[in-house]
Amino acid sequence: MKSVHDVIISPVITERSMSEASDKKYTFKVAPDANKIEIRRAVEEIFGVEVESVNTMNVRGKIKRVGVHTGPRPAAKKAVVSLTRKSKSIEFFEGMV
């Protein structure tokens, strides 16, 4: 069984994810082999909140070039976690909104 800290890799900090944070929707980069149940348990245990739903997406790595050389960026998996209305917000995102 995976540790909860192996499931959640990092938060995603973008304009869109910060605007969704006001609606209690938070975006995280997660392990590629993690499923929705593991992501739900990891967020609830790490941050002490109640999760309503989890939406996941696989992001393909874009092909980039530097001079003559081309190569792909690594592929990643993202999860958008929605919290319940009565749940507290995640403190990590509060200072950024």
ABEGO torsion letter per residue (X at the ends): XBBAAAABABBBBBAAAAAAAAAGBBBBBBBAABBAAAAAAAAAAAAGBBBABBBBBBBBBBBBBBEABBBBBBBBBBBBBBBBAABBBBAAAAAAX
